[in-house]
Amino acid sequence: MDVPSWQDEKLGTMKRAALWLVAVVGEGNTFTKAQLREAFPETAQIDRRMRDLRDFGWQISTNREDAELEAHEQRFVLQGVPVWEPGKATRASTAIAAPQRRQIYARDSHICRSCGITTGQSYEGSQERVQLDIARREVIQADGGKAVELVTECKRCRVGGREFAVDLPAVLAKVRHLGALEQKILAGWIAADQREFSDLERLWGDYRALPAESRDRVREALNTDGEG
């Protein structure tokens, strides 16, 4: 089947964006927000139409998923369903009904299951208030199959983990390899649905979050204290 032109205005914007990626950008290559908007000057929400392609298996990375990218860049990683072909751009509604949404939030203790932050808090070092949402997480099952399960995450973690799949058999295998005492400790954390970190562990987290120059100063301070 011949591939239509991305400039064919009879096509929907999402289809044209997909064709633009294929014809102009090419898999594995980067493009900027400015280039995208220049190609579609008549479309105010072209960024959103581009993101819609992810629902059809298209992989488009930002600097959240690809550390080599700048904030204004994206990478066209992999082509998904050819949405420009007849019948390929249709999809069932994936909206989560309000009662189910409330049930998931309650089941997950109203916290982001990835980072532990709760609604009403602000991200550390920022005035940005936390907003929780429901993420669809791909989970590898014990039989090797895959299933999509729902989990509560904050908006930051939800965006950053979009392409992440959970390997449940690997997690279960690690549990089985724990000693009896370690299993008991883990069971306690699971029962309480939380874990208290020691001051040293929290300090390690603080250190890991520091920029390189500040990490050097911490190392120097430890060396100086050790020598004294």
N, C-alpha and C positions, 0 to 999 in steps of 0.2 A: 504494500500500500504506500502510495506517495505521501510524503510528509508535507503538510501545508506550510505556508509561510507564516512566520511569527507576526508579520505585519498585516495579516488578513484581519481587518476590523470586524468581520462577520463572526469571528470566533470570540468566545468569552475571554476575559482578561487572564484568568488562571491558565487557560490553554495556551494563550499567546505567551505568557511568562515561561511556561514549560518549553515551548518551541524556541524561545529566545535563549534559554539556557543551553539547549542542544545545539542550535545553529551558530550562536555568537560566542558563548562562553566556553563550552566543552567540558566534559567530565574531568575532574581533578584540578581545574583552573579556578582562579579567584575573580571576583568582580566587586565593585563598590556600590554603595547605596546610591551614589551620585550617578553612576552609569545606568543603574536600573531605572531611576527616575527620569533620566534623560531619554531612555528608550520608550518610556510610557508616560509622557508629560501630561496626558489627558486623564490619568488615573490617580486620584488622590491617595488611595489606599493600596498601592501596588505592593508594598511590603507585606501586607496581610494576605493578598492573593498569592504571593510567592510562598508564604508560610503554609497556605492551604495544601500545597503540593505534598507536604510531609504526610498527610493522611492517605496518600496514594503511593507510599513507599519511596518518595524522592528524598534523598539525603542532601541537605544543605546546611553546612556548618557555619556558626558564627565564632567569635573569639571565646565564647563560653565553652565550646566543644573543642576548638582547635587553638592552642596557645600561640601558634605561629601567626595568627590573623590579628590585624589591628581592629579597633572598635568599629571602623567604617567599612570593613571588608567582610565578605562571605565567600565560602568555597562550595562550588557545585561538585559534590562528592560522587553521587550515583543517581542515574536515571531510574525512575520507578515506572508505574503504569503509564502507558502513552495516552494521557487523558484527552488528547485531541481526536482519538479514534471514537467512532460512534458507540455510545453505551458505556464507555470506560470511565467517564467522569461522574457517574452516579454513585451514591453511597447512602446507606441507611443512616438515620439520625443517630448520633452518638451522645446526644444530650443526656445528662444525668438528672433525673427528677429530684425535686427538692426533698421529699421524704427519704429517698435513698442517700442523698448527699448528707443529710443530718445524721443518718444511721452510721455512715462511714466516719464522719467526724467524731461521733461518740465512741465508736469502736476503737478509733486511733487516739483516744484521749485528748482530742483537740490540739495535737501537736504535730509539727512537721516530723514525719518518721525518718527523714534523712539527717536533719541537723538538730532536732529537738526544740526548736523555737516555737513559741505559741502566739496566738492572735493577741494583739495589743502591745506586744513588745516592739522594740526598735532594733534593727540590725546594729551590731557593735560598730561604733565609730561613725554612725550615720543617724540621721533623723527620719529615715524611711521606716514607715510602720509596716509590720508584718501582715501579709494577707495569705490565708490558707486557701488551697484549692485541691481538687481531686486529680491525681495523675493516673494514667493508665500505664501499668508496669508490665512488661513482658517477663514471664517467669518460666524458666526451663523446668519441666516436671521430671519426676523420678523415672518415667518411661522414655525420656528423651524428647517428648512432645513439648509444645509450647502453649501457654495460656496467658491471657491478659487479665490481670487482677487490678483492683482499684486501691489506691493508697493516698493518705493525706500528705501533702507536701506544701511548703511555702512556695510562693511564685518564683523565687530565685532558684531553689533546688529543682523545681518542676521543669524549668527551662534548661538548666544545665544537665539534667539526667534524662532528657528526652529519648536518646538513643540507647540508654542503658538497659540491659536485660539481667534479671536475677537468676543465678544458677542455684536452684534449691538443692539438688543432689549434692553439690559441692559443700553447701552449708551443713547439710545433714552429716556428711562424711566427717567434717571437722568436729562436729558435736560428738560423734561416736569415738573419735580419737582422743577426746579429753579424758583425763584421769577422774576418778570418783569425786575428789574434792573440787576440781574445777567444774565438773558437771553440777555439783551442788551449788556452787557460787553462781553459776550461770542461771540455774533454775530460780534462784532468789532474785536475780536481776529481772528475769522474765516475769515472775510473779508480781513484782513491784512496778514493772514496766518503766524502770529507771535505774540508773547507776550513779552512785556518788563517786566523783573523781577525787583523787588525792590532790593536795596542793602541788606536788611535784608534777603530776600528770597535767594539771591545768597550766602550770608554768611551761611545760613542754609545748602545749597547744599555743600559748602566747608567743613562744619563741618561733615556732614554725610559721606563724602568720606575719612575722617581722620582715621588712625589706632586707636585702642582702647586707647593706651597710650597717644596719642595726644588729643583724645577727653576728656580724664581725665583732661589734662592741661587746656583745654578751660573751662570746668566746674569749675575748681579751680579759674581760672581768673575771671569768672563771680561772684563767691561767694566772692572773695576778693574785687572786685570792689563794690559789693553790700554792703559789710560791711563797706567800706570806705565812 
